[in-house]
Amino acid sequence: MTHPIPRLLGMNRVAAIDCGTNSLRLLVAEVTERHDGSFSLRDLHREMRVVRLGQGVDATGRLAPEALQRTADALADYVGVLRRKGVEQVRMVATSATRDAANRDEFFAMTHAVLGVEAEVISGAEEARLSFVGAVGELAPEDGPFLVADVGGGSTELVLGDWDGTRAVVRAAKSVDIGCVRLTERCLRSDPPTADEIAAADAVAVEVLAEAFAAVPVAEARTWVGVAGTVTTLSAIAQDLPAYDPDRIHLSALSGADIEGITGRLLAATHDERAAIPAMHPGRVDVIAGGALVVRALARHIIGTAPIERLSVSEHDILDGIALSIVENADRP
């Protein structure tokens, strides 16, 4: 499973695993090398498990034993998928929760024992770059420059760059410690959150995101793309989908008014009311309002600062970037 992929015109099967603060996600893809040396992906399998690896990390600084076990169980199931799909090479990356944990060596030992390869803790900048590469591949180059926002469980990445139809070039990127799990655990404790809790969460989001806006010149962007589970769930809610449907969500759009309305609705709802939303994944019920609040804070700054009126929603994200990185960085004969 770990031998390098040779540089040949043809197809190879690779697997990308993204271990975030809230979810563990898998992409198995067939990679084709084009004649110009670039690569394209064809999905064979996508799967997401909510494992909440970052449970309590913001408060304790440690990965909880039960969170590690949930992750190990899901990872063991993924290994079965890799074998059935004939995967030739796999890369697993870990992001915010693991970067912050004092006992992250326990995580490394577990992932190596289950998966057979080393998991990598990537920097926020690398996380942003991989998200950008994965998100822009189907977009028209003339719609750039592109601003990609990846709202995760523990962090949010902003990355500005260009896409010429073959290669992505990053102009600026910044990762900040704000996400649906981190903000919910820090501020939104009531059911539903109180006005004071919402005001406090808004203040935290604005303060933390200001670091990203200082580093990334969003005014240069012409298209804003949102990736990851919070944004895709907001699109499903906006469309009133009877079930989560990636095909309906991919390349859909949310206006500023859509984002304001859905965020207000989620913040006013109880846990049971959020759980009753047909397209809501059970693992997102208790953190989706916090995630929506982060997206709302982004929208309030980006729409108006840049010549942008809507958020384009993509189902393609860091997983696609990880998969492409396997072949782009493979040893060449």
N, C-alpha and C positions, 0 to 999 in steps of 0.2 A: 504493500500500500504506500510505501514511502519512497520508491525509486523515482528518479527525475523523469520528466516527460521530455522526449527528444523534440528538436525543432524540425518537424515534418509537416507538410501539408496533409491535413487529415483531421481526425477527431480523437479526443482523449476524454476520459471520464474523471472528473474531479469533484471533490466535496468541500464545501465551505461551511464552517460552523462558527456562529457568532454567539458568544456568551455575554449577555448584557446584564444589567442590574435586575431586570424584570423577567426576561425571556431567554430561552435557549433555542436557536433557530438553525435549521439545516437546509442547505441547497446542494443537490446533486445535479451536475450539469455536464453536457457534452460540449466540448470546446473544439471549435474549428478555427484553424489558422488560415487567414486570407492570404492572397498572393502579395499584398502590400506589407505583410508582417504583422498586422493587427489580428485580434481574435474576436470571435463572436461566441455567444453562449446559447445553448438550447436546454431549457429546463427539463429535467427528468423527474425531479422530486423536490418539493418544498414542504417544510413542516415547521411548526412553531409550538413550543411547550412553555407555559408560564411556570418558571421554577422559583422566581423571586430570590435569586442568589443574594441580592443586596438587602434582604430583610434585616433591618436594624443596624446596618453598617454605619449610617450617618451618625447614629447615637453611640454605638459601642466601639466602632473601629474594627470589628471582627466579623468574619463570616460565620453565621449560625450553623451549628451541626445539622439541624434539620434542613437548612437551605442547601448545604453541601450534599446531603443525601438525596434530595429531590433532583439536584443537578446530575448526580451520578446515575440515578435510575433512568432519567431521560437520555443521558449520553449512551448508556448501555443499549437502549432501544435503537438509537441512531446507528450504532455499530452494526446491528443487524441489517439496517437499510443499506449501509455502505457495502456490505458483503453481497447482498442480493443484487445490487445495481452494478457490481463489478468496478467499483471505484479504484483508480490507479494511484491517486495522491490526494491527501487531505490536509487542509490547514484550519486550525482552530485558533481564534483570537478571543481574548477576554478584554473587557473594557472597564467602565467606571468602577463598579463595585469591587473588582479584584485589585485594581490599582490602589484603592484606598484601604485595603484590609491588612491588618497586622499579621494575620495568620494565613496569608495567601499561599505559603508553601504547602499547606494542607490541600488547597485547591489543585496546585500543580501535581502533587503526588497522586491525587485521585484521578485527574484527567489522564495522566500518563498510564496509570494502571488500567483504566477502562478503555481508553482509545488506542494506546500504543504509540502515540506521538506526543511531543511536548506542546502544550498550549502556550500561546504567546500573549503576554500583556502588552498591548500596543498603546502608544501615546495618544493623547487627544488629537494631536495634529495628524497622525497617521490614520486614526479613526475617521477624521474629517475627509482626508484625501480619498480613502477607500469608498466612503459614502458617495462622494462626488462622482467618482469614476463609475460606480454602479448606477447612479441615478440619471445621468445625462445621455446614456448610450442610444436611446431611441428618440432623442429630441433633435429638432432642426437646428443646425449650427447658426443660422441667421437669427434665431431667437435669443442668442446669447448677448452679453455675458450672463451666466447662470449663477444664481444664489441657491445653494442647497442647504436646507435646515434638517438636521437629524435630531429629533426630540426623543431621547431615550428614557430609561428609568432613573439614572443617576446623573446624566450629563446631557448637554445639548451642544451639537457642533454646527457651526456656520462655516461655509466654504464658498468662496467666489472664484469662478474660473470660466474658461472657454472650452468649447468642444468643436472640432473642425469636421466631425463625421467619422474620424478615425482615431484621433488622440485627444485626451483631455489635458489641459494645462491649468494648474491651480495658481491663482493670483494671490490669494490670502485665505487663511483658515484660522479658526479659534475654537477651542473646546472649553466650556465652562461648566461648573458643577451645579447644574439645575436640571431636573427631570421629573417625571410623573411620580416616581416613588419617593425621591428625596424631598420634593416639595410637599407631598401629602403627609409624610411622616413628620416633617418639621412644623407644618402650619395647619393642616386641614384635619383636625381630630374629631370634630363633631359630625353627626349624621342627621340632616345635612350640615355642612359647615356654617358657622355663624358669620355675620357680617364682619365682625372684628377679625376672624380667622381669614376670611377672603381678602380683607384689606391688607393684613400682614403678609399673606402669600403673594399678593400683587406687588407689594413693596420689595419683597425678596427677589421675585422674578425680574423686576425692572432693574434692581441694583446689580444682580449677577449678570444679566444679559447685557448690561452697559459695557462690560469688559469685552464681550464679543463684538459689539457694535463699534467699539473704539479700535479694534484690530482689523475688522473686515469692512471695507468701504461699500456698504450695501447700495449706496446711491448710484454706483456704476452698473448695477444689475438691471437686466431687462426682463428676466423670467425668474420667478421664485418657485422652487420645487421643494416639497415636503416629503420626507420619507419616514418609515418606521410606524409602529403600531398605533400610537396616539393619533397621528395625522390620518392614517387610513381608516381608523375607527370613526373619526369625525366625518369623513366623507361618507361612510356607510350610513351614519345617522342622518346626514343632510339629505341623502337620497331616499331615506326611509326604506332601506332594503329589508326584505323579509328574512334574509340571512346574509352572513358575510360572503361577499362575492368578489374575489380579486379582479375578475375581468371587468366588472362594472366600476370598481374603484380605481383601477390603474388608468392614469392620465385624465381623471376627473378633475374638477376645479372647485375651490371654495372661495367665495367673495369675503370681504371684510365683514359684511353684514351676516353672512352665514356663520362665520367663526364667533362673532359676538353673541349671536342668538343661541348657538349650540352650547357655548361655554356657560352662558347664564342658565340655560336649562339644566345642564349637568350639575352645576354648583347648587341649584335649588332642589335637586332631586335627592331622595333618600337612597340608601344602598339597594333596597328592594326595587325601587323605581328604575334605577340604572340597570339592574340585573334583568329587568323585564324588556329592555330594548332588544329587539330580535337579533341584531347583528353584533351584539356585545359579547366578546369573549369573557367567560367567567373569571379568568385571571386578571382582567383589566377593570373589573367593576369598581374596586375600591380605590383605584389610582387614576382613572380616566379624567376625573374633574381637575385634578392637579395638572395632568398633562395638557388638558384643554386650556387651562389658565396660562401655561407657558406659551402655547401656540398663539393665544390672544395677545400676550405681551409682545411676541414677535411681530404679529400683524399690525399692531398699533404703531410700531416704529417703522416697519418696512414699507407698508402701504402709505404712500405719501412722501416718504424720503426718497424712494426710487420710483421710476416710471412704471409702477406695477399696481394692478388692481385686483389681483387674485392669487391664490395659492394653487399651484398645480400639484396634484397628488400622484406619487409614484409608488408602485409595489416593488420596484427594483431599487436596491439600496446597497448597504455595506456588504451583504452576502454576495452580490454580483461582483463587487469590487474585490472581495477576497478571492473568489473563484478565478477572476482574471489575473490576479497577482500571482497565483500559483504557476501559471504557464509563462507569464511575462518575466518572472524572476527565476525560472528553472535553469539549472545548469545546462549549458549548450555544448554539444560535442564539437 
